[in-house]
Amino acid sequence: MVIRKLREYLERNSIGILWVSAQMGISYRALLRVMDDGDFNMSTVDKICDYLDCQPGDLFEVKK
């Protein structure tokens, strides 16, 4: 099972999702899909990681 941690990451760093959306030019809905249980593509995750200067492991956790 993959645990999505983008919401936690943003909250922990006092970053608002609307602000990230506006600054990155990624739609609010696309960010919500990454944060919640929606489908998303890895290019979106790559853009988020580049912008936030983090790794995918900071945003996702695999639990067995």
Secondary structure, 3 states (H helix, E strand, C coil): CEEECHHHHHHHCCCCHHHHHHHHCCCHHHHHHHHCCCCCCHHHHHHHHHHHCCCHHHHEEECC
